[in-house]
Structures are given as C-alpha cells and as structure tokens.
C-alpha cells in the first residue's frame, strides 16, 4: 500500500537532492562538523559523497537525519 509513504518526509527526495540542498544551506564545513565523514571534510564534492553514502548505511542515516533536522522542524523544543 502507498499509505506508508504518505507520512515519510523523505519520500521522493533523492540522496543527491539532500546533499545539494544541505551544501547550499550549510556548506561543506558545517556538514562535516555535524556528520564527521571524510567525504564532507576532505576535498568534498557531491559525487564523492554519493559514492560513499550509497555504500555506507550508517553515514547515510546520519545525513538523512541532518536533512530532516534542517528542512523539517519536528517540534518546538530543540
């Protein structure tokens, strides 16, 4: 059923879109502070980030959480 995706804020958002939007909003340096991965801190690029994140589920989860925290406010208390 499609109902399970209706409440998923990541539905329809590609990993590439997440990286590009985060980079535009935060910049590579801030992204590297929040998610400590080499592809954000050493010669960062969308291509290298996609390669790493597609192979590394734990890092992808952190980037997805960062994206949600930046673009989808989950309540007033932070």
Backbone as a printed PyTorch tensor [residue, N CA C, xyz], in Angstrom:
tensor([[[ 0.8320, -1.1930,  0.0000],
         [ 0.0000,  0.0000,  0.0000],
         [ 0.8750,  1.2550,  0.0000]],

        [[ 0.3860,  2.2810, -0.5980],
         [ 1.1220,  3.5290, -0.6880],
         [ 0.9730,  4.3710,  0.5810]],

        [[ 0.0330,  4.0520,  1.4480],
         [-0.2170,  4.8440,  2.6360],
         [ 0.9870,  4.9800,  3.5540]],

        [[ 1.8800,  4.0040,  3.5590],
         [ 3.0300,  4.0740,  4.4470],
         [ 3.9970,  5.1760,  4.0360]],

        [[ 4.0240,  5.5490,  2.7810],
         [ 4.9190,  6.6020,  2.3140],
         [ 4.3220,  8.0020,  2.4850]],

        [[ 3.0210,  8.0880,  2.6910],
         [ 2.3680,  9.3890,  2.7810],
         [ 2.9490, 10.2470,  3.9070]],

        [[ 3.3530,  9.6330,  5.0020],
         [ 3.8760, 10.3840,  6.1350],
         [ 5.4000, 10.4010,  6.1830]],

        [[ 6.0620,  9.9080,  5.1640],
         [ 7.5170,  9.8730,  5.1210],
         [ 8.0320, 11.1410,  4.4440]],

        [[ 8.6510, 12.0590,  5.2120],
         [ 9.1190, 13.3170,  4.6130],
         [10.2640, 13.1290,  3.6220]],

        [[10.8970, 11.9630,  3.6200],
         [11.9800, 11.7050,  2.6640],
         [11.4830, 11.0790,  1.3690]],

        [[10.2000, 10.7230,  1.3240],
         [ 9.6520, 10.0950,  0.1250],
         [ 9.7790, 11.0470, -1.0640]],

        [[10.4140, 10.5700, -2.1230],
         [10.5740, 11.3650, -3.3360],
         [11.8080, 12.2530, -3.3470]],

        [[12.5600, 12.2740, -2.2460],
         [13.7820, 13.0790, -2.1750],
         [14.9740, 12.1510, -2.3980]],

        [[15.7610, 12.4320, -3.4150],
         [16.9230, 11.5890, -3.6930],
         [18.0820, 11.9760, -2.7800]],

        [[19.0110, 11.0720, -2.6330],
         [20.2050, 11.3500, -1.8470],
         [20.9660, 12.5350, -2.4320]],

        [[21.0340, 12.6030, -3.7360],
         [21.7150, 13.7300, -4.3870],
         [21.0310, 15.0500, -4.0470]],

        [[19.7050, 15.0790, -4.0550],
         [18.9810, 16.3010, -3.7030],
         [19.2850, 16.7130, -2.2610]],

        [[19.3380, 15.7200, -1.3730],
         [19.6500, 16.0190,  0.0290],
         [21.0170, 16.6710,  0.1570]],

        [[22.0150, 16.0810, -0.4880],
         [23.3810, 16.5990, -0.3870],
         [23.4690, 18.0090, -0.9660]],

        [[22.8840, 18.2110, -2.1350],
         [22.9360, 19.5250, -2.7860],
         [22.2510, 20.5790, -1.9150]],

        [[21.0760, 20.2670, -1.3970],
         [20.3440, 21.2340, -0.5750],
         [21.0640, 21.5240,  0.7360]],

        [[21.6240, 20.4880,  1.3570],
         [22.3790, 20.7080,  2.5880],
         [23.6220, 21.5550,  2.3280]],

        [[24.3090, 21.2840,  1.2390],
         [25.5050, 22.0610,  0.9110],
         [25.1510, 23.5220,  0.6640]],

        [[24.0530, 23.7710, -0.0170],
         [23.6350, 25.1430, -0.2830],
         [23.2430, 25.8690,  1.0010]],

        [[22.5940, 25.1580,  1.9040],
         [22.1090, 25.7640,  3.1450],
         [23.2110, 25.8880,  4.2040]],

        [[24.0240, 24.8250,  4.3840],
         [25.0000, 24.7830,  5.4690],
         [26.4430, 24.9590,  5.0190]],

        [[26.7490, 24.4370,  3.8520],
         [28.1310, 24.4190,  3.3790],
         [28.8210, 23.1490,  3.8470]],

        [[29.8860, 22.7740,  3.1450],
         [30.5960, 21.5320,  3.4420],
         [31.1860, 21.5320,  4.8480]],

        [[31.7350, 22.6630,  5.2650],
         [32.3970, 22.7250,  6.5770],
         [31.4210, 22.4210,  7.7110]],

        [[30.2640, 23.0350,  7.6730],
         [29.2540, 22.7850,  8.7140],
         [28.7230, 21.3540,  8.6360]],

        [[28.5350, 20.8610,  7.4190],
         [28.0800, 19.4700,  7.2570],
         [29.0840, 18.5090,  7.8730]],

        [[30.3930, 18.7920,  7.6930],
         [31.4390, 17.9320,  8.2470],
         [31.4710, 17.9860,  9.7670]],

        [[31.1020, 19.1200, 10.3480],
         [31.0440, 19.2300, 11.8040],
         [29.9170, 18.3710, 12.3690]],

        [[28.7960, 18.3630, 11.6850],
         [27.6280, 17.6340, 12.1760],
         [27.7340, 16.1420, 11.8750]],

        [[28.1440, 15.8180, 10.6550],
         [28.3200, 14.4210, 10.2470],
         [29.7960, 14.2500,  9.9040]],

        [[30.5490, 13.6720, 10.8340],
         [32.0020, 13.5870, 10.7050],
         [32.3940, 12.4560,  9.7520]],

        [[32.3240, 12.7710,  8.4710],
         [32.7490, 11.8150,  7.4480],
         [33.6970, 12.5240,  6.4870]],

        [[34.6630, 11.7870,  6.0280],
         [35.7480, 12.3370,  5.2130],
         [35.2600, 12.9750,  3.9050]],

        [[34.2460, 12.4260,  3.3110],
         [33.7900, 12.9740,  2.0220],
         [33.1920, 14.3820,  2.1740]],

        [[32.9040, 14.8140,  3.4070],
         [32.4440, 16.1800,  3.6530],
         [33.5970, 17.0950,  4.0480]],

        [[34.6780, 16.5260,  4.5960],
         [35.7370, 17.3680,  5.1550],
         [37.0000, 17.4520,  4.2980]],

        [[37.2520, 16.4900,  3.4370],
         [38.4700, 16.4750,  2.6280],
         [38.1110, 16.4620,  1.1440]],

        [[38.3410, 17.5720,  0.4800],
         [38.0310, 17.7180, -0.9490],
         [36.5980, 17.2800, -1.2580]],

        [[35.6150, 17.9140, -0.6010],
         [34.2260, 17.4730, -0.7470],
         [33.6370, 17.7400, -2.1300]],

        [[32.7800, 16.8350, -2.5360],
         [32.0150, 17.0170, -3.7670],
         [30.7530, 16.1780, -3.6600]],

        [[29.7790, 16.5210, -4.4640],
         [28.5350, 15.7500, -4.4760],
         [28.8360, 14.3240, -4.9280]],

        [[29.6630, 14.1820, -5.9470],
         [29.9610, 12.8580, -6.5000],
         [30.6280, 11.9480, -5.4630]],

        [[31.6470, 12.4500, -4.7710],
         [32.3290, 11.6090, -3.7740],
         [31.4050, 11.2860, -2.6090]],

        [[30.5670, 12.2340, -2.2440],
         [29.6200, 11.9990, -1.1500],
         [28.6070, 10.9300, -1.5280]],

        [[28.0860, 11.0040, -2.7490],
         [27.1240,  9.9960, -3.2090],
         [27.7510,  8.6080, -3.2110]],

        [[28.9670,  8.5020, -3.7080],
         [29.6580,  7.2140, -3.7590],
         [29.7900,  6.6220, -2.3650]],

        [[30.2470,  7.4270, -1.4120],
         [30.4430,  6.9390, -0.0530],
         [29.1140,  6.6040,  0.6230]],

        [[28.1550,  7.5070,  0.5360],
         [26.8960,  7.3200,  1.2520],
         [26.0680,  6.1620,  0.7120]],

        [[26.1860,  5.8810, -0.5620],
         [25.4530,  4.7420, -1.1270],
         [26.0000,  3.4150, -0.6250]],

        [[27.2630,  3.3950, -0.2090],
         [27.8890,  2.1570,  0.2760],
         [27.9280,  2.0710,  1.7960]],

        [[27.5230,  3.1370,  2.4850],
         [27.7060,  3.2020,  3.9300],
         [26.3890,  3.5770,  4.6150]],

        [[25.5860,  2.5760,  4.9610],
         [24.2550,  2.8440,  5.5220],
         [24.2500,  3.7150,  6.7780]],

        [[25.2080,  3.5270,  7.7050],
         [25.1980,  4.3250,  8.9350],
         [25.4090,  5.8030,  8.6360]],

        [[26.2720,  6.1080,  7.6620],
         [26.5360,  7.5000,  7.3070],
         [25.3360,  8.1000,  6.5860]],

        [[24.7170,  7.3050,  5.7230],
         [23.5250,  7.7900,  5.0190],
         [22.4180,  8.1320,  6.0120]],

        [[22.2470,  7.3020,  7.0330],
         [21.2300,  7.5730,  8.0510],
         [21.5000,  8.9000,  8.7530]],

        [[22.7620,  9.1870,  9.0410],
         [23.1170, 10.4510,  9.6860],
         [22.8050, 11.6390,  8.7810]],

        [[23.0830, 11.4960,  7.4940],
         [22.7950, 12.5710,  6.5430],
         [21.2890, 12.7690,  6.4130]],

        [[20.5400, 11.6730,  6.3830],
         [19.0810, 11.7820,  6.3210],
         [18.5380, 12.4920,  7.5520]],

        [[19.0770, 12.1650,  8.7390],
         [18.6470, 12.8450,  9.9740],
         [18.9900, 14.3230,  9.9300]],

        [[20.1830, 14.6520,  9.4390],
         [20.5700, 16.0520,  9.3100],
         [19.6160, 16.7840,  8.3730]],

        [[19.3120, 16.1630,  7.2460],
         [18.3880, 16.7700,  6.2790],
         [17.0310, 17.0440,  6.9360]],

        [[16.5170, 16.0620,  7.6680],
         [15.2320, 16.2420,  8.3420],
         [15.3070, 17.3570,  9.3870]],

        [[16.3980, 17.3990, 10.1380],
         [16.5500, 18.4380, 11.1590],
         [16.6380, 19.8350, 10.5510]],

        [[17.2600, 19.9470,  9.3930],
         [17.4340, 21.2530,  8.7610],
         [16.1750, 21.6990,  8.0220]],

        [[15.5290, 20.7730,  7.3150],
         [14.4270, 21.1700,  6.4340],
         [13.0300, 20.8020,  6.9330]],

        [[12.9380, 20.0170,  7.9900],
         [11.6370, 19.6250,  8.5310],
         [11.6880, 19.7450, 10.0460]],

        [[11.0850, 20.7940, 10.5630],
         [11.0900, 21.0220, 12.0040],
         [10.1520, 20.0070, 12.6640]],

        [[10.7120, 19.2560, 13.6290],
         [ 9.9430, 18.2000, 14.3240],
         [ 9.5260, 18.6240, 15.7170]],

        [[ 9.0180, 19.7850, 15.8550],
         [ 8.5900, 20.2280, 17.1820],
         [ 9.3280, 21.5000, 17.5770]],

        [[ 8.8780, 22.1200, 18.6200],
         [ 9.4350, 23.4190, 19.0000],
         [10.6250, 23.3140, 19.9370]],

        [[10.7520, 22.2360, 20.6820],
         [11.8740, 22.1160, 21.6180],
         [13.1050, 21.5450, 20.9670]],

        [[14.2220, 22.3240, 20.9430],
         [15.4270, 21.7580, 20.3710],
         [16.5440, 21.6980, 21.3430]]])
